[in-house]
Amino acid sequence: ANILLTLITANLLLYVKYYLGNQQLGTYMIVALQLGIVISLPIWALVIKQIGKKKALYSGFVLLFGVLLGAFFLQEGQAIILLCLLPFVGIFAGSLYICLTTMQPDCVEAYYLKHQQRH
């Protein structure tokens, strides 16, 4: 999950600088992305309790893909539109972060129950 956020952040800066041609907004875009993630974590925790981790993870993937697909079609000079989309990217990326982070202990426990040994 941390690698996912690192890749999104690093590629976002390159995308803004070289494709959209507006390096000055890079910091604001990272802040918008991170704020979306922070705000969404408690909401996704409630969603996980209601519908389960697997469904929350898949819905987060689908929604994140939809928003990132919209960002793919932006043209040069439309950095402000991306700045408006980034909180939503953060909200949906927050689902991936919290779901994958909470699934990791479940995988370790499932392995232990199956093999009766820890590595």
Beta strands, then each sheet from edge to edge (+ up, - down):
end
